[in-house]
């Protein structure tokens, strides 16, 4: 069982710390600032906590496609803005 848990942690670490993920969170932060929003306001619009937004922007939390769509609406950005390299 411990072996399985260790492998899951390793897989998770690989997806969170990829170059693509780092670029995505950088773009999320930039888009928020360009929209002149603070983390508290974004959290309210997402119906989440400020801590959630902070964890996304610090790379501690992954963003799935549904969450990304919500960010695109709030920041008034096309989804390609976040997906292109």
C-alpha positions as CSV (number, residue, x, y, z in Angstrom):
1,X,0.0,0.0,0.0
2,X,2.8,2.4,0.9
3,X,4.4,1.7,-2.5
4,X,1.2,2.8,-4.3
5,X,0.9,6.0,-2.3
6,X,4.5,6.9,-3.0
7,X,3.9,6.4,-6.8
8,X,0.8,8.5,-6.7
9,X,2.7,11.3,-5.0
10,X,5.5,11.1,-7.6
11,X,3.0,11.3,-10.5
12,X,1.2,14.3,-8.9
13,X,4.6,16.0,-8.4
14,X,5.4,15.5,-12.0
15,X,2.2,17.1,-13.3
16,X,2.3,20.1,-10.9
17,X,5.9,21.0,-11.5
18,X,6.0,20.8,-15.3
19,X,7.1,23.8,-17.4
20,X,3.6,23.9,-18.8
21,X,2.0,24.1,-15.4
22,X,4.4,26.9,-14.3
23,X,3.6,28.8,-17.4
24,X,-0.2,28.4,-16.8
25,X,0.0,29.8,-13.3
26,X,2.2,32.7,-14.4
27,X,-0.5,33.6,-17.0
28,X,-3.3,33.2,-14.5
29,X,-1.5,35.7,-12.1
30,X,-0.8,38.1,-15.0
31,X,-4.4,37.9,-16.2
32,X,-5.7,38.6,-12.7
33,X,-3.5,41.7,-12.4
34,X,-4.5,42.9,-15.9
35,X,-8.1,42.6,-14.9
36,X,-7.3,44.7,-11.8
37,X,-8.7,42.1,-9.5
38,X,-7.3,40.9,-6.1
39,X,-7.4,37.3,-5.0
40,X,-10.4,38.0,-2.7
41,X,-12.5,39.3,-5.5
42,X,-11.6,36.4,-7.8
43,X,-12.4,34.0,-5.0
44,X,-15.8,35.5,-4.5
45,X,-16.5,35.3,-8.2
46,X,-15.5,31.7,-8.2
47,X,-17.4,30.9,-5.0
48,X,-14.1,29.7,-3.5
49,X,-11.8,30.9,-0.8
50,X,-9.0,33.3,-1.2
51,X,-6.7,30.5,-0.1
52,X,-7.9,28.5,-3.1
53,X,-6.9,31.2,-5.5
54,X,-3.6,31.7,-3.7
55,X,-2.8,27.9,-3.9
56,X,-3.6,27.9,-7.7
57,X,-1.3,30.9,-8.2
58,X,1.5,29.5,-6.2
59,X,1.4,26.2,-8.1
60,X,0.2,24.2,-5.1
61,X,-3.1,23.3,-6.7
62,X,-3.8,21.9,-10.2
63,X,-6.4,23.6,-12.4
64,X,-8.7,21.4,-14.4
65,X,-10.4,22.5,-17.7
66,X,-13.6,23.4,-16.0
67,X,-11.8,25.7,-13.5
68,X,-9.8,27.2,-16.3
69,X,-13.0,28.1,-18.2
70,X,-14.2,29.9,-15.1
71,X,-11.0,31.9,-14.9
72,X,-11.3,32.8,-18.6
73,X,-14.7,34.3,-18.0
74,X,-13.6,36.3,-15.0
75,X,-10.4,37.6,-16.7
76,X,-12.1,38.1,-20.0
77,X,-9.5,36.1,-21.8
78,X,-9.7,33.5,-24.6
79,X,-8.8,30.1,-23.3
80,X,-6.0,30.0,-25.9
81,X,-4.3,32.7,-24.0
82,X,-3.7,30.2,-21.2
83,X,-2.9,27.2,-23.3
84,X,-0.4,28.6,-25.8
85,X,3.3,28.5,-25.1
